[in-house]
Amino acid sequence: MAAWSIWVSRNDDCTTCPTGDLNLSYTTDSHVNETTEKNGVPIGEPTEASWIYIYPKGIRELVLYVKSNYMNLPIYITEHGMADFNNKTSPIKEALNDSLRIKYHSLHSISPFS
């Protein structure tokens, strides 16, 4: 999972929710473990952003989780990109030969449906 988060607002029977929190949002009430490692090992190939890794299995797991826990609601992935260093001096031909970005989008676009 590159940097996927799912926000499910807390409900009345949530026993792990913080109390007195009036500003609920995906940053304060996400109930997820955001990590880039599993058992001390990186989950995938790192990108230029320290919190984004190439981990296509993660998007599949997230889609299946939402599907099974939220009555098979439609899922729209509206933002999906890979962090990269912006080298403005790179020749256009070299910049267009972006094999890592092609790999990232290819793997992450196919994974939810495989």
Buried (B, 14 or more C-beta within 10 A) or exposed (E): BBBBEBEBEBEEEEEEBEEEEEEBEEEEBBEEEEEBEEEEEEBBEBBEBEEBBBBBEBBBBBBEEBBEEEEEEEEEEEEEBBBBEEEEEEEEEEBEEBEEBEBBBEBBEEBBEE
